[in-house]
Amino acid sequence: MVQFLLQFENLVLLGVIASLAAGLATGIGSLPIFFTRNISKGILDVLLGFAAGVMLAATSFSLILPAIQAGGGGIRGAGLALVGILIGGMFLDFIDKAFPDTNLMGGPGRNHDNLRRAWLFILAITIHNFPEGMAVGVGFGSGNVANGISLAIAVGMQNLPEGLAVALPLLREGFPPWRAFLVALATGLVEPIGGLLGVGLIQVATSLLPVILAFAAGAMLFVISHEIIPETQKGVASKMATHALLLGFVLMMFLDTVLA
């Protein structure tokens, strides 16, 4: 019994540390903003297009497919994923309608509507990070440390461009780089919370994981389609932003496949 408790404590510690490390990668990914304070709207649109491609691939290969697999595959897995995606999309639609048209943490002269979009995107990223942390925790909680480490590396690699995707809209609206960095970092710090839940409540977390993963996927799809892609198509760099989206998608697809 004592040995089991010690092993359980070690798994919990490893799961939390691994999910924390993966979450911190979000902050690391936003670091380039300290060296790119004066970025043109065209370049920002291209970078956001790249981020949208990364998000689409992450949604497909890190959330939807694992949700179907975690749900047992077949009709059951696909059905759970379908329900979770629709609920996640409707939830973000509700948030979008209820979100006050005000510039949170903003000041005079900033575009309130753009900031509303930015904070909606940040909320979606935060929601999306929680089940990723839980997945890492489940990997450790199952006793398969190698699988847990592999998941943590994959999530961390994915979080690098996500951090930049969170920071860029805030930078565009005039936020100082240090504040945009802190917001990006904060979105990743929900992962160790999910990791703790996943590793500590392995049986419950495993049963909830398919719907939670799909819920996050639905939230991401809503924001990518409703906010990010339209925003990148308003300027002269719209076609370049589309090319960047394709590049971001295939790059994230490759990383997800290689690191799986």
N, C-alpha and C positions, 0 to 999 in steps of 0.2 A: 504493500500500500504506500509506504514511504517513497519507494523507488518510482512508483507511478506518479505521485504528486510532484516529485522532483523533475521527472521527465515532462510532465504537463507544464510546470512552471517554465522550464527551458523552452518548450515549444511556444508558449505564450510570449516569452521575451523575444525569441527569434522572430516570431510573426510580427510583433509590434515594431521591432527595430527595422526589419526588412520593409514593411509598409511605410514606415517613417522615411527611410532612405529614398524609396520610390516617390513619396510625396514631395520631398525636398528638391527632387529633380525639376519640379515645376518652377521653383524659384530660380534654380540654376539656369533653366532655359530662357528666363527673361533677362538675364544679365546683359545681353547685347544692347539693350535700350540705353545703357549708361554710355555707350560709345556712338549712339546714333540719335542725338537729340533733334537735329534738324533734318527730318525725312520728308520728302515731298509726298503729296497725296497719292501720286501715281505709284511710288515705291511702296507706300503703306498698303495700297489696294492689292498690289502684287503679293506682298507678304501675307496679307489677310487671305488672299486666294489660296496661297500655299497652305496656310493654316486650315482653311476650310477643307482642302483635300485630305490633310492629315486627319481631321476630325471625321470625315466621311469614312475613311479606311478604318480608323479606330472604332467607329460605331459598328461597322460591318464585321470586322474580324476580331475585335476585342470584346464586343458586347453582344451582338446579335447571335453570331455563331456559337460562342460559349453558352449563351442563354438556352439555345436549342439543345445543345449537347447536355447541359446540366439538367434540363427538363426531361431527359431520357430519349431525345430524338423523336423522329416520326411525327405522328399527328399530335401527340401530347406535347412534345417539346416545341413544335412549331406553334401550337395553340397557345401555350403559355407565353411564348415570345410575342405572338400577335397581340394578346391582351395587354401585356406589359408595355409594348411600344405605343399602343393607342392611348393607354392611361397616361404614359409619360408625355406624349404629345399634347393631350388635352390639358394636362396639368400646366405645362408651359404656356399654352394658349390662354388659360385662365390667369396665370401670372402676368402675361403680356397685357391683358385687358385691365387687370386690377392695378398694374404697376403705376404709381404716380408719375406724371410727367414733370419730374423735378430732378435737379442735378445733385444727386447724393454726393457728398464730399466735394461738390463743385463750387464754383464762384461765379461772379458776374462775367458776362461775355462768352460763356461756354454754351454750346448748343445742347439744350436740355434734351431734345429728342434723341440725339446721338448718344448722350450719356445714358438715357434710358435703355437704348439698345445694348450699350456696352455692359451695363449691369445685369441685363437679362442674360447676355452671353456668359458672363462670369458666374451667374447662378447656375446655368446649365452645366458649365465645366465643373463646378463644385459638386453638383448632384452626380455627375458622371464619374468623379473621382472616388466617391464613397464605395460603390460596388467593386471598383478595382482594388481598393484596399482590402475589402472583404474577401475578394478572390485570393489575394496573396495570403491572408490569414487562414482561409480554408485550406490552402495548399500546405501550410505548416501544421495546421490542426489535424490534418489527416495522417500526420506522422511522416509524410514524404518530404523531407527537408530539401532534397534536390529539386523537386517540383516547385516548392515554395520559393526557392532562390531563383529558379528560372522565370517564374511569374513576376517576381520583384524586379528582375533585370528588364524584362519586357515592358512592364508598366513604367519603370523609370525612363527607359529610352523613349517611350511614347510621350511621357510628360514633358520632355525637353521642349519640343515645338509647341505644346499646349501652353507652357508658361509664356512663351513669346506671343502666342495668340491672345492671351488674356491681357498682357501689358500693352500691346500695340494700340488697341482702341482708346485706352486711357491716355497714352502718350499723345495720340492724335488730338485729343480734346484738351491738351494743355496741362495734364497732370505732371508734376515733377517726376523724374525717373525713379527716385527712391520710393515714392508712394505707389507708383505702378508696380514696382518690384514687390513691395510688401503685400499688395493685393494678390499678385500672382502666387506668391509664396503661401498665402493663407488658403488659397483654393486647394493646394496640395496637402495641407495639414489635416484635412478630413480623412485622408487615407489611413493613418495609423488608428483612427477611431474605428473605421471599417475593419481594419486588420485585427484589432483587439476583439471585435465582435465575432469575426470569422473564426479566429483561432480558439476563442473561449467557448463559443456556442456552435461547435462544428455541425452537430446534427440539425439544429434549427436553421443555422445559416445555410446549410446545403439545400434544404428544402425551399428556402426563400430566395436563394441566389438567382434562379432562372428569371423570376419576375422582376427582381431588383435590377439585374443586368439589362433586361429588355426595357424597363421603365427609364433607365438612364439613356438607353439608345433612342427611345422616342423623344425624350427631352432634347437630346443633341440634334436629331433630325429636324425638329421643329425650328430650332434656332438657326441651324445652318441654312435651311431653305428660306426662312422668313426674314432673317436679319443679315447674315454674313454675306451670302452670295449676292443678294440685291445691292448691298452696299458697295461691293467691288465692281459692279457693272455700271456705275454712274459717271465714271470719269473716262479720260482718254486712254487709260491703261486697262480697259475692260478685257480686251482679248488677251493681253499678257497675264492678267489675273486668272483667266480661264486656263491658260497654259500652265500657270503656277499651280492651280488646283489639281490638274492632271498629274503634275510632277509630285505634289504632296501626297496624292492618293497612292500612286504606285510605289513611292518610297516607303510610306507607312505600311502598305500591304507587304512589301518585301521584308521589312523589319519584323512585322508581326509574325510572318511565316517562318523566318529564320530563327527568331527567338522563342517561338512557341515550344 
